[in-house]
Amino acid sequence: MSAEFRLLTRPGEISKALGAYLDRVSSPAQKAAILRAGAIVIRNAARKPPTPISEKMHYAYLKNNRVTIHPGNLRKSMAVFRTRDNDVVIGPRVIRKNIGQEFGRTVATASGYYASFIYGSASAFRKQIMEPALSGNQNAAFEAITRKYAEVHKIAVR
């Protein structure tokens, strides 16, 4: 089954094949699980260069408290989200609650609330970070989706 998809090289062909895959899946939860497999590949690519890592610690003042922002916080904040209509979205996770005195020491405490500040806008962040991550890894993401589809439907993948 996956052999027919290895020959796809253009984004339009991949989108068409992905749409055909998802049309065969009836459960919204299964669709989200299948899409999540590919999204994880893209998220991991977005956590690598050109996403910047600062050389030094930074500090922010939130509600009159000084909070330390560790280098690599933006990379660690990249996450996969499931929307209400079972789509999958990739981007920086924003923590809105008080987590203490540090952001970015671990993935759980990373918050990319300032991603649009670094690049000037959310659109610029998408163009400079997310689109290159997608374009360079869409075949790998599609292979992950193919494997997950086969796993969900218990089909042997060659």
Buried (B, 14 or more C-beta within 10 A) or exposed (E): EBEEBEEBEEEEEBEEBBEEBBEEBEEEEBBBBBBBBBBBBBBBBBBEEEBEEBEEEBEEEEEEEEBBBBBBBBBBBBBBEBEEEBEBEBBBBEBEEEBEEBBBBEBEBBBBBBBBEBBEEEEEBBEBBBEBBBEEBBBBBBBBBBBBBBEBEEEEEE
